Amino acid sequence: MIKNKIENVQVTFSTYITSDHFKRGVETARKGESWPAEYNTWNESQQTRFERGRLFGTIAPKKMRYIAGRGATKEAVNFIRQNYQEIAF
């Protein structure tokens, strides 16, 4: 029996927030859109980032900026730290 290995890589909240899939998850949640058609073609890491983005986009205040320039806002990083269990990082 062959088991798939999952590579764990430690990343910062800021790195997660600025990923394309996280940003797309936030935006789809805030717009009330459903999952994109290509969701099932993404790898597990991409799907997880998208899902966490959707959770963030659902529970974070809609007016909260989460990206500033090329980085995450301190407000967004602090929000994730305070709501860690709900977003399940």
N, C-alpha and C positions, 0 to 999 in steps of 0.2 A: 504494500500500500504506500503510495507516494503522498506525502503531506505537503501542502503549500506552505512555504515559509513567508512570514510577514516580517518585513524589516521595520524595526522601530528606530526612528530618528528623532532626537530631541530638537524641537524648534521653539522659538519664542512665540508669545501671543501675537506680537507685531508681525512676524513672518506669516503666521496663519491668516491674520486679518487681511494682509495685502495680497494673498494668493488670488488668482483669477477665479477659482471655483468658489471660494468663500464669498468674494464680492458678488458673484453671480447669484449665489444663494440668498444673500441679503436683499439684492434688488428684486428677485422674483418674489420673495416673501412680502416685501414692502408694496409691490405692485399687485399682490394677490394672484400671481400667476402660478400655474402648476409646473411640475417637473418638465425640463426640456426633453425633447424626443431622443437626444443623444445620451441621456443620463446612463442608460444601460451599457453604453460602449466605454464609459470611463472606468479607470481602475479604482480599486478600493480607496486609495488615498484621495483621489479626486472627488469621489462620491461623499466621503466623510467630510471633506472641507466644504463641499456644497451644502450638506445637511446641517453642519454647524453654522454656516452662514445663514441658512434659513431660520434656524433657532434664534440666532442673534437678531436677525431682522424682524422676528416676531415679538421678542420680549424687550428689546432695546427701544427707547423712545424714537419715534419716527424721525424726529428732527435732529437726532444725534448724528453728528458727522463721525464717520469711522475711519476715513482716509483723509490725510492732509498732504498734498504733494505726492511723494512716493512712499510715504510711511503711514503707519496707523496713528490715530490721535491718542493722546494720553487718556482722554475721556473713555474711549472705546476699550482700551487695554484695562483700565480700572474697572469698567463695567463688567468685563469678562471675569476679572479676578473676584469681584463681589458676587457674581452669579455663576460661578464655576460649575456647581452641581447641576443647574438647569441646562447649561450649554454642553455639559459632559465632555470637557476637554481631557 
